[in-house]
């Protein structure tokens, strides 16, 4: 899937580079949290949101760069809240509604609606995994 994405972005080297950079960041975070299934599930869910947000900002490189830089920032925040799962879930849901994503979708109302729907689904999934690590593993 990623190969297809990159192949489709050959004419968009900046976006391709961002995808590669984002994958590397996610890989490091996931590797560092292998003993925290709930957090890993949250990171993976967020990865999809980040990818969608990046796609939505193909014609807005400044916003796209902001989305990418925020990945590391929020990863640190979440890492710091590993012992506060409820707060961590709140931070994650908040990330989905940050100004960068909303600004990137001002001219894409249908996509914006999809982001909001996905956000709600993510919150439900995360809530369900807070006390069910087996389910969290299934999400992975």
N, C-alpha and C positions, 0 to 999 in steps of 0.2 A: 504494500500500500504506500509506504513512504517512497519507494522507488518510483512509483507512478506519479506521486506528488512532485517529486524532484524533476522527473522527466517532463512533466507538464509545466514546470517553472523554469525551463532552460532559458527562456527569454526574459526571465525575471530573476537574475542572479542575486539580488539583494534578498528577495524572499527566500530563495533556495538556501542562502547562507544562514538566514534566520532559523529555518526549519532544522538545519543541521546543528546549529548552536543550541536550539531548544531541546533537541533530542539528547545532546550531550549533557545538558543540565539535568534533564529528567533522569537520565541513566545514573548520574552521580547521586542524586537525591534518593532514588529508589534503592540503590545499592547501600546507601548509608542508613536506610530505614528498613532493612530486610526483617528486622525483628519486631516491627511495628505494623502489622497487617492493616489496621484501620487507617493509619496515616498513609501507607502506601496506596491503599485504595483511593484515598482522597487525592493524592498526587496524580494518580492515573486519570481520575475523573477530571481534574483540573487541566491535565495535558490536552484533553480533547477540547476543552473550552478555549485554551490558549491557541490551539491550532485554528479554531474557527475565528477567533478574534483576529489572528494574524492574517487569515485569508480576507477578512473584511476590510483590512487596512492596506491591501495591495497598492492602492493608489494614494495612500497617505503614509509615506515612509517614516515621518516623524512620529506619528501615533504608533506605528508598528514597532518602532524602536523602543517606545515607552512601554508597550505591552511586554516586549522581550525583557527589558531591564527589570520590570516588576516581578517577573518569575522568580528571580533570585531573592528579591526582597521578601516576597511572601513565603518562599521556601524557608528562609531564616526565621520568619515569624512563626510559622507552623512548627518548625523544629523546636523552637523555644517553648511551645505550648503542648508538647507531647504528653505532659502529665496533666493537662487540662483539656481533655477531649471535647467537652461542650464548647469551650471558648475557641478551640481550634476549628470546630465546625462552623462557628459564627464567622471567623476570619475568612474561611474558604467561601462561604456564601456571600460575604461582603466583597470578596475579590471579583465575583461574577458581576457585581453591580457597579464596579468602579467606573470613574469618569471616562477612562480610556476606552473601555468597551462600549459604553453608551455613546460617546462621541463618535466612535468609529462606525456606529450603526444608525446615525441620525438620518441618513438617506437610504437606509435599508430597513424599513419598518417590519417587513415580513421576517427578516433575519433577526431583528431585535426581539420580536415576539418569540422566536425560536429559542433565543438565548435565555429569555425570562422563563420559558417553559422548562428548558434544560436545567436551569438553576434550581427550580422547585424540585425537579426530579432528583438532582444531586443532593439537596438538603435532606430529602426523604431517605435516600439510600444511605447517606452518612449517619443519619439518626438511627437507622435500622442496624448499622454496624457498630455503633458505639459500645453496645453490650453483647454483640454477637460476632466474635472474631472468626467463627467458622464461615458465616455468611460473607464476611469481608474477604476471606480467602477465595470464596466462590466468585466474588466480583472480579478478583484478579484473573 
